[in-house]
Amino acid sequence: MDETCSRHNDFCIAGRLRMLSRVITSLYNEAFAAEGVTFAQASLLMQIFGEPGIRQMTLSKRLQIEKSALSRDVQLLQRHGWITDAVRAGLFLTETGKQVAGRCQTRWKAMHEQVGGQLGPEAVEALAQISNQILTLKIDRN
């Protein structure tokens, strides 16, 4: 890396965000591995648990996930028996899926507290503000 790239205001914003995403995703994936799911799959289970009958299109937009990637995860969760197979009626968890989603929620809370504690309240607040600004860029572009 040359000297100009080492200054904080000269890094590639997209590259830095992707790198940070991979770091955090890796931490969360490790936490969810015991449940046999990735963080992305756990997020889907928790979203469906919180809003039974949610449509894939709504989840895709809300979570900013490509439709094809979401469809693959939904199919995997169906094969595990955690989501009903009547996808056209919306997404619903089976009883086993509800149990897994509940355990994922517990793991998520623990990770959220751990990572938030390590970052500190100022960094978490700054991240919230930056996130809101970035989401505004997405809205303004359209």
RACORJO-V145311 format. One record per residue. N is the residue number from 1. RES is the residue in one small letter. PSI is psi in degrees with one decimal (* if undefined). Layout:
n->N res->RES psi->PSI
n->N res->RES psi->PSI
This chain:
n->1 res->m psi->130.8
n->2 res->d psi->170.9
n->3 res->e psi->-34.9
n->4 res->t psi->-30.6
n->5 res->c psi->-18.4
n->6 res->s psi->-16.7
n->7 res->r psi->140.6
n->8 res->h psi->-28.3
n->9 res->n psi->3.3
n->10 res->d psi->4.3
n->11 res->f psi->158.6
n->12 res->c psi->119.6
n->13 res->i psi->-46.9
n->14 res->a psi->-44.9
n->15 res->g psi->-42.1
n->16 res->r psi->-43.5
n->17 res->l psi->-40.7
n->18 res->r psi->-41.6
n->19 res->m psi->-46.8
n->20 res->l psi->-39.4
n->21 res->s psi->-43.4
n->22 res->r psi->-39.4
n->23 res->v psi->-50.4
n->24 res->i psi->-42.6
n->25 res->t psi->-40.0
n->26 res->s psi->-43.8
n->27 res->l psi->-46.3
n->28 res->y psi->-37.8
n->29 res->n psi->-40.5
n->30 res->e psi->-41.4
n->31 res->a psi->-34.7
n->32 res->f psi->-8.0
n->33 res->a psi->-35.2
n->34 res->a psi->-24.1
n->35 res->e psi->-4.4
n->36 res->g psi->22.9
n->37 res->v psi->160.1
n->38 res->t psi->170.4
n->39 res->f psi->-40.4
n->40 res->a psi->-43.6
n->41 res->q psi->-39.8
n->42 res->a psi->-39.7
n->43 res->s psi->-41.6
n->44 res->l psi->-46.6
n->45 res->l psi->-43.7
n->46 res->m psi->-37.0
n->47 res->q psi->-44.6
n->48 res->i psi->-38.1
n->49 res->f psi->-42.2
n->50 res->g psi->-21.2
n->51 res->e psi->73.7
n->52 res->p psi->137.8
n->53 res->g psi->2.4
n->54 res->i psi->144.3
n->55 res->r psi->151.1
n->56 res->q psi->-39.3
n->57 res->m psi->-41.5
n->58 res->t psi->-44.4
n->59 res->l psi->-42.3
n->60 res->s psi->-46.7
n->61 res->k psi->-46.0
n->62 res->r psi->-43.1
n->63 res->l psi->-0.2
n->64 res->q psi->47.1
n->65 res->i psi->135.3
n->66 res->e psi->142.2
n->67 res->k psi->-40.9
n->68 res->s psi->-39.5
n->69 res->a psi->-41.3
n->70 res->l psi->-43.9
n->71 res->s psi->-41.8
n->72 res->r psi->-43.8
n->73 res->d psi->-39.6
n->74 res->v psi->-44.7
n->75 res->q psi->-40.1
n->76 res->l psi->-43.8
n->77 res->l psi->-32.2
n->78 res->q psi->-44.1
n->79 res->r psi->-32.0
n->80 res->h psi->-11.8
n->81 res->g psi->22.0
n->82 res->w psi->-18.3
n->83 res->i psi->140.3
n->84 res->t psi->159.7
n->85 res->d psi->5.5
n->86 res->a psi->62.0
n->87 res->v psi->-33.9
n->88 res->r psi->-23.1
n->89 res->a psi->2.9
n->90 res->g psi->170.4
n->91 res->l psi->129.3
n->92 res->f psi->143.2
n->93 res->l psi->145.3
n->94 res->t psi->175.3
n->95 res->e psi->-42.7
n->96 res->t psi->-40.2
n->97 res->g psi->-38.6
n->98 res->k psi->-38.9
n->99 res->q psi->-45.0
n->100 res->v psi->-44.3
n->101 res->a psi->-39.4
n->102 res->g psi->-43.3
n->103 res->r psi->-36.9
n->104 res->c psi->-40.4
n->105 res->q psi->-42.4
n->106 res->t psi->-44.6
n->107 res->r psi->-40.5
n->108 res->w psi->-46.0
n->109 res->k psi->-43.5
n->110 res->a psi->-44.4
n->111 res->m psi->-40.5
n->112 res->h psi->-45.1
n->113 res->e psi->-41.8
n->114 res->q psi->-51.5
n->115 res->v psi->-43.6
n->116 res->g psi->-38.1
n->117 res->g psi->-40.0
n->118 res->q psi->-36.9
n->119 res->l psi->-37.2
n->120 res->g psi->154.6
n->121 res->p psi->-34.4
n->122 res->e psi->-43.1
n->123 res->a psi->-39.4
n->124 res->v psi->-42.7
n->125 res->e psi->-42.0
n->126 res->a psi->-40.8
n->127 res->l psi->-41.2
n->128 res->a psi->-43.1
n->129 res->q psi->-44.7
n->130 res->i psi->-41.6
n->131 res->s psi->-45.6
n->132 res->n psi->-39.5
n->133 res->q psi->-41.9
n->134 res->i psi->-42.0
n->135 res->l psi->-31.4
n->136 res->t psi->-38.4
n->137 res->l psi->-43.1
n->138 res->k psi->-42.9
n->139 res->i psi->-44.1
n->140 res->d psi->-33.7
n->141 res->r psi->-33.9
n->142 res->n psi->*
